[in-house]
Amino acid sequence: MRFSSILFPVDFSERCNAVAPQVKAVRDRFQASLTLLHVVHIPVTAYGAIEAPVFYDFALDELKESAQQRLSEFAASAFPGIDVRTMVDHGEAGSSVAEMASTQNIDLIMMPTRGHGRFRRALLGSVTAKTLHDATCAVWTDAHCEESGPAHLDWRSLVCAIDTGAEGERLIRAAAELAVISPMTIHLAHAVPATDERVELLAGSEFTAFLKDQARQTIAGMQRQAGTNFGVCVEAGGITEVVHHAAVSHNADLVLIGRGLLQGFAGALRSHAYSIVRDMPCPVLSV
């Protein structure tokens, strides 16, 4: 899996400043083209109410011109010596990012998440979540970019969150392709349902062990088909918790999840994809 064109949405926040070195590192790793996009937000009041439309004098051209100048300065500061394309759009940020990625043949979007603490889910559900859901290309995002930051910018350790269906095998192959370009240690993480006390009383404590053993056998078959021999972490519990534990245990620089898990109506990880993005200790790449 190779990325030839990267889109980096820029809102001039500290989050963007913090994530810029990682964008540059990925750009250098794949020798990809880089496009910076700023979306000028237009407040709803600028259009007036439906029942009594009053159009305010909204200096959009001036705002876009100012944003273009600021974006050019950001590009020169964050990516010196690199040929960077800058673009300014207006409207709703999530829709603009996904549409721009489609029309410009972008194959990787890199962006930080928004929000803090208990409100992170709601804010992730606006710009980042809309981008994750609508974009058809891969999306890299980091929920902790304003903290101390990574000790290095290499992808040395990857955790791949998989189910035991076709999507899981696709992700295994994608991880193998990434390892060819950027050598790394890869571990597959899979969660089996944690049984409650009533099930344990009826089936015995061996039931969870049976589920884990079955999952390991299935994943072994998937790896034979893919021609890989990655480490496997199979644990009982919530999907986000299991993947988080694997990422911490293996000091992961990146967690890989499936794009289909975000857009499809099936797949065990789909309802957990946003929490995985939000709660991982490292960036998440959805493909």
C-alpha positions, 0 to 999 in steps of 0.5 A: 500500500503506497500513498502518492498524494496527501491532503492536510486540512489546516485550521491554523490551530495548535493541533495542526502545528503539532501534527505537521512534523508527522505529515512531513515524515509520511510525505517523505517516507512515500515521496508523495505530493502534499496539498494543504487545505483551509476551509473558510467557515461561513456562519449560518447567520450569513444566509438569513432565516428561511422565513425571512432571508436577510443576506449580510454583507459577508466579505468571502473573497477577502476572507479567502484571500487572507486565508490563502496568504496565511496558508502560504506562510504556514506551508513555508514555515512547516514544510520548508524546501518542499513543493506544497500546493495550497488551496482555500475552500469555503463551506462545511469543513468535513464535506469540503475535505472529503470532496476535495480528496475525491476531486483531487485524487488524494489517497491519504488524508492526514488530520488531527482530531478535535475536542478534549475529555468528555466532549471529544466524542461530540467534536470528533462527530463533526469534522473528523468523523464526517471526514472518516465516514465520507472520504473514500481514501485512507485517513490518518488521524491523531487524538493526542497530537497536542501532548508531548508527541512521539519520541520519533516519527518512524513507524516501527510498531503497528497494531492491526485491529481485525475481525475474522472476515474478509475485511480482516484478511484485507487489512492483514495484506495492507499491513504487509504492504506497509511493512515493505515500504517502512519495515516494522513489527506488526501485531494483529489484535482481535477481540472476542466477546467477554462472557458474563457470569450467567454464561460462565455458570452454564458453560464453564470458564472454558467457554472464553478459552474456546472462543479465543482458540477458535479465533486464533485458528481462523486468524492463522488460516487468514495469515496463511492465505495472506502469506504472513506470520504476524504476532497475534493478540486475541483477548476477551473484552471490548474491542476498543479496550483490547486494541488499546491494550495491544497498542500499549503493550507493543508500544505501537506507533500506528493502529490500522483499522478498516475503512469498510468498518466505518462505512458499511452496515456490517462488521464487528468493529464498525460501531467502535471505530470512532472510539478506537480513533479517539482513545488510542495512545497513537495515531490511527490509519483507516484504509 
